[in-house]
Amino acid sequence: MTVSNYSKILEQLKTKRAKYNKFLKHNKPKEKKCGMDKYRCEICGRAGGHIKKYGLKLCRQCFREIALSMGFKKYN
């Protein structure tokens, strides 16, 4: 089940509280504890090429776009 399907089903079940709670109990996506997918870019959502240092939580592509505005310098 994809995340989009998960959110669509939740919208349909909001009026039926008991079924909504039961659905959440058994079908809620699990929080990642380890692996590549645990950390995602805060801007675009990519999981690969992730920069966690200094609490940036960005992929390398997004970091290149906004690095100058954050105060990083590009060296040749």
DSSP file (Angstrom, degrees, kcal/mol; ACC not computed):
  #  RESIDUE AA STRUCTURE BP1 BP2  ACC     N-H-->O    O-->H-N    N-H-->O    O-->H-N    TCO  KAPPA ALPHA  PHI   PSI    X-CA   Y-CA   Z-CA
    1    1 A M              0   0    0      0, 0.0     2,-0.1     0, 0.0     0, 0.0   0.000 360.0 360.0 360.0 130.3    0.0    0.0    0.0
    2    2 A T     >  -     0   0    0      1,-0.1     4,-2.1     4,-0.0     5,-0.1  -0.417 360.0-109.9 -86.7 166.4    1.4    3.3   -1.0
    3    3 A V  H  > S+     0   0    0      1,-0.2     4,-2.3     2,-0.2     5,-0.2   0.870 117.7  55.0 -64.5 -36.9    1.2    6.5    1.1
    4    4 A S  H  > S+     0   0    0      1,-0.2     4,-1.9     2,-0.2    -1,-0.2   0.911 109.2  46.9 -65.0 -40.7   -1.3    8.1   -1.2
    5    5 A N  H  > S+     0   0    0      1,-0.2     4,-2.3     2,-0.2    -1,-0.2   0.895 110.0  55.1 -64.7 -38.9   -3.7    5.1   -0.9
    6    6 A Y  H  X S+     0   0    0     -4,-2.1     4,-1.8     1,-0.2    -2,-0.2   0.911 109.8  44.9 -60.3 -45.1   -3.2    5.2    2.8
    7    7 A S  H  X S+     0   0    0     -4,-2.3     4,-1.8     2,-0.2    -1,-0.2   0.852 111.0  53.7 -71.4 -33.2   -4.3    8.9    3.0
    8    8 A K  H  X S+     0   0    0     -4,-1.9     4,-1.6     2,-0.2    -2,-0.2   0.910 109.2  48.4 -65.3 -41.8   -7.2    8.3    0.7
    9    9 A I  H  X S+     0   0    0     -4,-2.3     4,-1.8     1,-0.2    -2,-0.2   0.895 108.6  54.1 -66.3 -39.1   -8.6    5.5    2.8
   10   10 A L  H  X S+     0   0    0     -4,-1.8     4,-0.7     1,-0.2    -1,-0.2   0.887 105.4  53.7 -62.4 -38.0   -8.2    7.6    6.0
   11   11 A E  H >< S+     0   0    0     -4,-1.8     3,-0.6     1,-0.2     4,-0.3   0.894 110.1  47.5 -61.5 -39.8  -10.3   10.4    4.4
   12   12 A Q  H 3< S+     0   0    0     -4,-1.6     3,-0.5     1,-0.2    -1,-0.2   0.828 113.0  48.1 -71.5 -31.7  -13.1    7.9    3.7
   13   13 A L  H >< S+     0   0    0     -4,-1.8     3,-0.8     1,-0.2     7,-0.4   0.453  80.5  97.8 -90.7  -0.4  -13.1    6.4    7.2
   14   14 A K  T << S+     0   0    0     -4,-0.7    -1,-0.2    -3,-0.6    -2,-0.1   0.820  83.9  50.5 -59.9 -31.3  -13.1    9.7    9.1
   15   15 A T  T 3  S+     0   0    0     -3,-0.5     2,-0.9    -4,-0.3    -1,-0.3   0.757 102.9  63.2 -78.4 -23.6  -16.8    9.5    9.7
   16   16 A K    <>  -     0   0    0     -3,-0.8     4,-2.3    -4,-0.2    -1,-0.2  -0.795  68.7-176.5-103.7  91.7  -16.7    5.9   11.0
   17   17 A R  H  > S+     0   0    0     -2,-0.9     4,-2.4     1,-0.2     5,-0.2   0.858  76.5  49.5 -61.3 -43.2  -14.6    6.3   14.1
   18   18 A A  H  > S+     0   0    0      1,-0.2     4,-2.1     2,-0.2    -1,-0.2   0.924 114.8  43.8 -65.8 -44.6  -14.4    2.6   15.2
   19   19 A K  H  > S+     0   0    0      2,-0.2     4,-2.5     1,-0.2    -1,-0.2   0.867 111.8  55.5 -67.9 -34.8  -13.3    1.5   11.7
   20   20 A Y  H  X S+     0   0    0     -4,-2.3     4,-2.3    -7,-0.4    -2,-0.2   0.928 109.8  45.1 -61.3 -47.4  -10.9    4.4   11.5
   21   21 A N  H  X S+     0   0    0     -4,-2.4     4,-2.1     2,-0.2    -2,-0.2   0.886 113.5  49.8 -66.1 -39.4   -9.1    3.4   14.7
   22   22 A K  H  X S+     0   0    0     -4,-2.1     4,-1.7     2,-0.2     5,-0.2   0.906 110.5  50.6 -65.9 -41.1   -9.0   -0.3   13.7
   23   23 A F  H  X S+     0   0    0     -4,-2.5     4,-2.5     1,-0.2     5,-0.3   0.924 110.9  48.7 -61.6 -44.7   -7.5    0.6   10.4
   24   24 A L  H  X S+     0   0    0     -4,-2.3     4,-1.3     1,-0.2    -1,-0.2   0.896 108.4  55.0 -62.0 -40.2   -4.9    2.8   12.0
   25   25 A K  H  < S+     0   0    0     -4,-2.1    -1,-0.2     1,-0.2    -2,-0.2   0.883 121.7  26.2 -60.8 -40.3   -4.0    0.0   14.5
   26   26 A H  H  < S+     0   0    0     -4,-1.7    -2,-0.2    -5,-0.1    -1,-0.2   0.680 129.6  34.3-100.8 -19.2   -3.3   -2.6   11.8
   27   27 A N  H  < S+     0   0    0     -4,-2.5    -3,-0.2    -5,-0.2    -2,-0.2   0.386  74.4 126.4-123.1   3.7   -2.3   -0.6    8.6
   28   28 A K     <  -     0   0    0     -4,-1.3    -4,-0.0    -5,-0.3     2,-0.0  -0.421  69.7-104.8 -65.4 134.9   -0.3    2.5    9.8
   29   29 A P        -     0   0    0      0, 0.0     2,-0.2     0, 0.0    -1,-0.1  -0.359  39.9-118.2 -59.7 138.3    3.1    2.8    8.1
   30   30 A K        -     0   0    0      1,-0.1     2,-0.3    -3,-0.1     3,-0.0  -0.485  22.5-109.9 -81.0 147.8    5.8    1.8   10.4
   31   31 A E        -     0   0    0     -2,-0.2     2,-0.2     1,-0.1    -1,-0.1  -0.605  37.5-114.9 -74.4 132.7    8.6    4.2   11.5
   32   32 A K        -     0   0    0     -2,-0.3     3,-0.1     1,-0.1    -1,-0.1  -0.498  29.5-175.7 -71.1 134.9   11.9    3.3   10.0
   33   33 A K        -     0   0    0      1,-0.3     2,-0.3    -2,-0.2    -1,-0.1   0.689  66.6  -5.6-102.2 -25.4   14.5    2.2   12.6
   34   34 A C  S    S+     0   0    0      5,-0.0    -1,-0.3     4,-0.0     3,-0.2  -0.961  88.4  66.4-157.7 170.8   17.5    1.8   10.3
   35   35 A G  S >  S-     0   0    0     -2,-0.3     3,-1.0     1,-0.2     4,-0.4  -0.341  88.6 -58.0 102.0 177.5   18.5    1.7    6.6
   36   36 A M  G >  S+     0   0    0      1,-0.2     3,-0.6     2,-0.1    -1,-0.2   0.806 126.1  58.0 -69.1 -31.7   18.7    4.2    3.8
   37   37 A D  G 3  S+     0   0    0      1,-0.2    -1,-0.2    -3,-0.2    -5,-0.1   0.550  84.2  82.4 -79.2  -7.0   15.0    5.2    3.9
   38   38 A K  G <  S+     0   0    0     -3,-1.0     2,-0.5     1,-0.1    -1,-0.2   0.908  92.1  48.5 -64.8 -40.8   15.2    6.4    7.5
   39   39 A Y  S <  S+     0   0    0     -3,-0.6     2,-0.3    -4,-0.4    -1,-0.1  -0.886  71.9 176.2-106.2 125.9   16.6    9.8    6.6
   40   40 A R        -     0   0    0     -2,-0.5     7,-0.2    17,-0.1     2,-0.1  -0.910  38.1 -94.6-126.5 154.6   15.0   11.8    3.8
   41   41 A C     >  -     0   0    0      5,-2.6     4,-0.6    -2,-0.3    17,-0.2  -0.440  26.5-142.1 -65.2 136.0   15.6   15.2    2.4
   42   42 A E  T  4 S+     0   0    0     15,-1.9    -1,-0.1    14,-0.2    16,-0.1   0.717  96.6  42.1 -74.0 -20.1   13.4   17.9    4.0
   43   43 A I  T  4 S+     0   0    0     14,-0.2    -1,-0.1     3,-0.1    15,-0.1   0.927 133.8   7.9 -91.4 -55.7   12.9   19.7    0.7
   44   44 A C  T  4 S-     0   0    0      2,-0.1    -2,-0.1    15,-0.0    14,-0.0   0.651  90.8-121.2-107.7 -17.3   12.4   17.0   -2.0
   45   45 A G     <  +     0   0    0     -4,-0.6    -3,-0.1     1,-0.3    13,-0.0   0.529  54.0 153.4  91.3   5.7   12.1   13.8   -0.1
   46   46 A R        -     0   0    0      1,-0.1    -5,-2.6    -6,-0.1    -1,-0.3  -0.351  32.0-160.6 -66.9 150.4   15.0   11.9   -1.7
   47   47 A A        +     0   0    0     -7,-0.2     3,-0.4     3,-0.1     2,-0.2   0.693  64.8  77.6-102.2 -25.5   16.6    9.2    0.4
   48   48 A G  S    S+     0   0    0      1,-0.2    12,-0.3   -11,-0.0    -7,-0.1  -0.502  90.9  22.3 -89.3 156.1   20.0    8.9   -1.4
   49   49 A G  S    S+     0   0    0      1,-0.2    11,-1.9    -2,-0.2     2,-0.3   0.916  84.2 178.6  62.3  46.3   23.0   11.2   -1.1
   50   50 A H  E     -A   59   0A   0     -3,-0.4     2,-0.6     9,-0.2     9,-0.3  -0.639  24.7-153.7 -92.5 136.2   21.9   12.6    2.2
   51   51 A I  E     +A   58   0A   0      7,-3.8     7,-1.6    -2,-0.3     6,-0.9  -0.924  24.2 161.6-109.4 109.3   23.8   15.2    4.3
   52   52 A K    >   +     0   0    0     -2,-0.6     3,-1.9     4,-0.2     4,-0.2   0.589  35.4 118.1-100.2 -14.2   23.1   14.8    8.0
   53   53 A K  G >  S+     0   0    0      1,-0.3     3,-1.3     2,-0.2     4,-0.1  -0.238  83.8   9.2 -60.9 141.4   26.1   16.8    9.3
   54   54 A Y  G 3  S-     0   0    0      1,-0.2    -1,-0.3     2,-0.1    -2,-0.0   0.651 127.1 -74.7  62.7  18.1   25.3   19.9   11.3
   55   55 A G  G <  S+     0   0    0     -3,-1.9    -1,-0.2     1,-0.0    -2,-0.2   0.768  93.6 138.2  71.4  25.9   21.6   18.9   11.3
   56   56 A L    <   -     0   0    0     -3,-1.3    -4,-0.2    -4,-0.2   -14,-0.2   0.920  35.5-168.3 -71.1 -44.2   21.1   19.9    7.6
   57   57 A K        +     0   0    0     -6,-0.9   -15,-1.9     1,-0.2     2,-0.3   0.912  39.5 131.1  53.9  49.0   18.9   16.8    6.6
   58   58 A L  E     -A   51   0A   0     -7,-1.6    -7,-3.8   -17,-0.2    -1,-0.2  -0.913  59.5-117.6-126.9 153.8   19.2   17.6    2.9
   59   59 A C  E  >  -A   50   0A   0     -2,-0.3     4,-2.2    -9,-0.3    -9,-0.2  -0.471  38.0-106.6 -80.8 165.9   20.1   15.6   -0.2
   60   60 A R  H  > S+     0   0    0    -11,-1.9     4,-1.9   -12,-0.3     5,-0.1   0.830 117.4  54.8 -66.8 -31.5   23.2   16.7   -2.1
   61   61 A Q  H  > S+     0   0    0      2,-0.2     4,-1.4     1,-0.2    -1,-0.2   0.933 111.3  42.9 -68.3 -45.2   21.2   18.2   -5.0
   62   62 A C  H  > S+     0   0    0      1,-0.2     4,-1.8     2,-0.2    -2,-0.2   0.863 111.2  56.7 -67.9 -35.1   19.2   20.4   -2.7
   63   63 A F  H  X S+     0   0    0     -4,-2.2     4,-1.3     1,-0.2    -1,-0.2   0.909 104.3  52.2 -62.7 -40.9   22.2   21.4   -0.7
   64   64 A R  H  < S+     0   0    0     -4,-1.9     4,-0.4     1,-0.2    -1,-0.2   0.868 108.7  51.9 -62.3 -35.8   24.0   22.6   -3.9
   65   65 A E  H  < S+     0   0    0     -4,-1.4    -1,-0.2     1,-0.2    -2,-0.2   0.879 123.1  25.9 -68.7 -38.3   21.0   24.8   -4.7
   66   66 A I  H  X S+     0   0    0     -4,-1.8     4,-1.2     1,-0.1    -1,-0.2   0.345  90.6 100.5-111.3   7.7   20.8   26.5   -1.4
   67   67 A A  H  X>S+     0   0    0     -4,-1.3     5,-2.3     1,-0.2     4,-0.6   0.897  82.7  50.8 -62.8 -42.3   24.4   26.3   -0.1
   68   68 A L  H >45S+     0   0    0     -4,-0.4     3,-0.8     1,-0.2    -1,-0.2   0.887 109.0  50.9 -64.7 -38.1   25.4   29.9   -1.0
   69   69 A S  H 345S+     0   0    0      1,-0.2    -1,-0.2    -4,-0.2    -2,-0.2   0.745 107.5  55.0 -71.2 -21.3   22.3   31.3    0.7
   70   70 A M  H 3<5S-     0   0    0     -4,-1.2    -1,-0.2    -3,-0.4    -2,-0.2   0.571 124.9-101.6 -85.6  -9.8   23.2   29.4    3.8
   71   71 A G  T <<5S+     0   0    0     -3,-0.8     2,-0.2    -4,-0.6    -3,-0.2   0.511  74.6 138.3 104.1   6.0   26.7   30.9    3.9
   72   72 A F      < -     0   0    0     -5,-2.3     2,-0.4    -6,-0.2    -1,-0.3  -0.587  43.9-137.6 -81.8 148.1   28.8   28.0    2.5
   73   73 A K        -     0   0    0     -2,-0.2     2,-0.6     2,-0.0    -5,-0.0  -0.837   7.6-131.8-107.5 144.4   31.5   29.0    0.0
   74   74 A K        -     0   0    0     -2,-0.4     2,-0.4     2,-0.0    -2,-0.0  -0.839  21.0-159.9 -95.9 124.6   32.3   27.1   -3.2
   75   75 A Y              0   0    0     -2,-0.6    -2,-0.0     1,-0.1     0, 0.0  -0.844 360.0 360.0-104.1 140.6   36.0   26.3   -3.6
   76   76 A N              0   0    0     -2,-0.4    -1,-0.1     0, 0.0    -2,-0.0   0.439 360.0 360.0 -89.1 360.0   37.4   25.5   -7.1
